[in-house]
Amino acid sequence: MLPLYVNVSDKRIIVFGGGDVAERKIRQILETGTDSTEGYPNLNIEVYSLNFTLRIKELCEKEEFRCFQCDLWDQNLEELVKDAFLILICTSDDPLNDSIFNEAAKCNVLINYKDKGNAFMSSVVNKGGFLISISTGGKGPAMARYMKGKIASLIGEKEEKMLYIQTHLREYLKEKIKDEGQRKEILNYVLSNSDCWAALDEPVEVAQQRIVKIVEERYA
C-alpha cells in the first residue's frame, strides 16, 4: 500500500452509515482532510443513514456536512455513488454494505470498506503541527492505536516550538543562501544541536532569535 496524504477539499465524499464507526471516520476527515485552519469550508461530505449519532446530528446542524435520512435499501445506489471521489461504507447491515460495495466497485472511485476497499484510513496523530499516520495494513488495529498513543506522547511543547522555528528558519535561509544542500545542512544542524533545543525553554520568539544567532555564529 502507498501511504499518501490527499487534500479532499471540494471532493465529493459519501458516507453510508450514521453510527459510531461513521462518526469516527467523519471526524478524521474533518480534522485532517483540508489545509484550511478556519472550519471546513471546502469539504463536500454527504451522509446517508436511517439513524445518526448525536454528534453527527450536531455537526450536520452546524452545516459542516449534509445528512440524508433514508432507507438505503430503497435508494438508487448507482445514482448515489456516481461522481463520488471517496466512499465510506460503514452501516450496521453487512448485506447492505456488500450491496453498496458491489455498486461502488463499478465506478472509478476510492472505497473504504473493511479489507475489501482500495482506500484505508489509518490511525492518525494530529498534534502540534504534525500529521502522522500509523497503519498495520489491517493486521493489528489495536497495535496501531497503541503506537498512536506512544508517538503522540513524544510530541511536546518543545517539538511544537521547533517545528514552528524550522518553518520560519527555512524561509529565512531561502532568502540568504542559494545552495539547497547548505540550507539542509543548517536545518539538520539545528535539530542535532543541544544548545538549540535548550533555547526552546524560552518563549518561542526568544528561542527563535537565539537559534538564528547560533546558526549565524556557526555559519558566518
C-alpha positions in Angstrom: 0.0 0.0 0.0 1.1 3.5 -0.8 0.9 5.9 2.2 -0.4 9.1 0.7 -1.9 12.4 2.0 -4.7 13.7 -0.1 -6.3 17.2 0.2 -10.0 16.3 -0.2 -11.3 19.9 -0.4 -14.1 20.2 -2.9 -14.1 16.4 -3.4 -17.4 14.6 -3.1 -17.3 12.2 -0.1 -20.1 9.9 0.6 -20.6 8.1 3.9 -23.0 5.3 4.2 -23.9 4.8 7.8 -24.6 7.1 10.8 -23.3 5.1 13.7 -20.1 5.3 15.8 -17.8 4.0 13.1 -19.2 6.6 10.6 -18.8 9.3 13.2 -15.1 8.4 13.9 -14.3 8.4 10.2 -16.1 11.7 9.5 -14.3 13.3 12.4 -11.0 12.2 11.0 -11.9 13.7 7.6 -12.9 17.0 9.2 -9.7 17.1 11.2 -7.3 16.2 8.5 -8.9 16.4 5.1 -8.2 20.1 4.3 -5.4 22.6 4.7 -7.9 25.2 5.9 -7.5 26.4 9.5 -10.9 28.1 9.6 -13.6 25.4 9.8 -14.3 23.1 6.9 -15.5 25.4 4.2 -14.4 23.3 1.2 -15.4 19.8 2.4 -18.3 18.2 0.5 -19.5 15.3 2.7 -22.8 13.6 2.3 -24.0 11.1 5.0 -26.8 8.6 4.2 -28.4 6.5 7.0 -31.7 5.7 8.8 -30.2 7.0 12.1 -27.4 9.2 13.2 -25.4 9.6 16.3 -25.9 12.7 18.4 -22.6 14.2 17.3 -23.3 13.6 13.6 -26.6 15.4 14.1 -24.9 18.3 15.8 -22.3 18.7 13.1 -25.0 18.4 10.4 -27.0 21.2 12.1 -23.9 23.4 12.0 -23.8 22.7 8.3 -20.4 21.1 8.4 -21.8 18.5 6.1 -25.2 17.2 4.8 -27.2 14.3 6.2 -29.9 12.4 4.3 -32.1 10.2 6.4 -33.3 7.3 4.3 -33.6 3.5 4.0 -30.6 2.7 1.7 -32.3 -0.5 0.5 -34.9 1.8 -1.2 -32.3 4.1 -2.8 -30.8 4.0 -6.3 -27.2 3.2 -5.3 -25.9 3.6 -8.8 -27.1 7.3 -8.8 -25.8 7.9 -5.2 -22.2 6.8 -5.9 -21.9 8.4 -9.3 -19.3 11.2 -9.4 -18.0 10.5 -5.9 -14.3 10.8 -5.1 -14.3 8.7 -1.9 -17.0 6.4 -0.5 -17.0 5.1 3.1 -19.2 2.1 3.8 -20.0 1.6 7.4 -23.6 0.7 8.1 -24.5 -1.9 10.7 -26.1 -4.1 7.9 -23.5 -6.3 6.3 -25.6 -7.4 3.3 -26.4 -3.8 2.7 -22.7 -2.9 2.9 -21.8 -5.6 0.4 -24.5 -4.3 -1.9 -23.2 -0.8 -1.7 -19.6 -2.0 -2.3 -20.6 -4.1 -5.3 -22.2 -1.0 -6.9 -19.4 1.4 -5.9 -16.8 -1.1 -7.3 -18.2 -0.5 -10.8 -17.1 3.1 -10.6 -13.6 4.8 -10.7 -13.8 5.8 -7.1 -11.9 5.3 -3.8 -13.7 2.9 -1.5 -13.1 2.5 2.3 -14.8 -0.8 3.3 -13.1 -3.2 5.7 -10.4 -5.1 3.8 -12.3 -5.1 0.5 -11.9 -1.5 -0.4 -9.0 0.2 -2.1 -8.5 3.0 0.4 -7.7 2.5 4.1 -8.0 5.1 6.9 -5.1 4.7 9.4 -4.7 5.8 13.0 -3.6 9.4 12.9 -1.6 11.6 15.3 -2.7 15.2 14.6 -0.8 17.2 17.2 1.5 20.3 17.4 1.6 20.8 13.7 2.5 17.2 13.0 0.2 14.8 11.0 1.5 11.2 11.4 -0.4 8.2 10.2 0.1 4.7 11.6 -1.1 1.5 9.9 -0.5 -2.2 10.2 -2.3 -2.9 6.9 -5.2 -4.3 8.8 -3.1 -6.9 10.7 -3.5 -5.3 14.1 -5.8 -2.3 14.6 -5.2 -2.4 18.3 -1.5 -2.2 17.8 -1.9 0.8 15.5 -3.9 2.5 18.2 -1.2 1.6 20.8 1.5 3.1 18.6 -0.6 6.2 18.0 -0.5 6.8 21.8 3.2 6.2 22.0 4.0 8.5 19.1 1.7 11.2 20.4 3.5 11.2 23.8 6.7 12.1 22.0 5.3 15.4 20.7 5.5 18.0 23.4 5.8 21.8 23.6 9.5 21.8 22.5 8.8 19.7 19.4 5.9 22.1 18.5 8.2 25.1 19.0 11.0 23.5 17.0 8.6 22.9 14.1 7.5 26.5 14.1 11.1 27.7 14.2 12.2 25.3 11.5 9.4 26.5 9.2 10.4 30.2 9.6 14.1 29.4 9.5 13.7 27.5 6.3 12.1 30.6 4.6 14.8 32.8 6.1 17.5 30.6 4.7 15.9 30.6 1.3 16.4 34.4 1.2 20.0 34.2 2.4 21.5 31.1 0.9 21.1 29.8 -2.7 22.7 26.4 -2.1 20.0 24.0 -1.2 22.4 21.5 0.2 23.8 24.0 2.6 20.3 25.0 3.7 19.5 21.4 4.5 22.8 21.1 6.4 21.9 24.1 8.6 18.4 22.8 9.3 19.7 19.4 10.3 22.4 21.1 12.4 19.7 23.0 14.4 17.9 19.7 15.1 21.1 18.0 16.3 22.4 20.9 18.4 21.7 20.7 22.2 22.0 24.4 22.6 19.2 25.0 20.1 17.0 22.6 21.9 17.9 24.2 25.2 16.8 27.6 23.7 13.3 26.2 23.5 12.8 26.6 27.3 12.3 30.3 26.4 9.2 31.8 24.7 9.1 30.8 21.1 10.1 34.3 19.8 13.1 34.5 22.1 14.1 30.9 21.2 13.9 31.7 17.5 16.3 34.7 18.0 18.7 32.5 19.9 18.7 29.8 17.4 19.2 32.2 14.5 22.2 33.6 16.4 23.6 30.2 16.9 23.3 29.5 13.2 24.8 32.8 12.2 27.8 32.2 14.5 28.3 28.7 13.2 28.0 29.5 9.5 29.3 33.1 9.5 
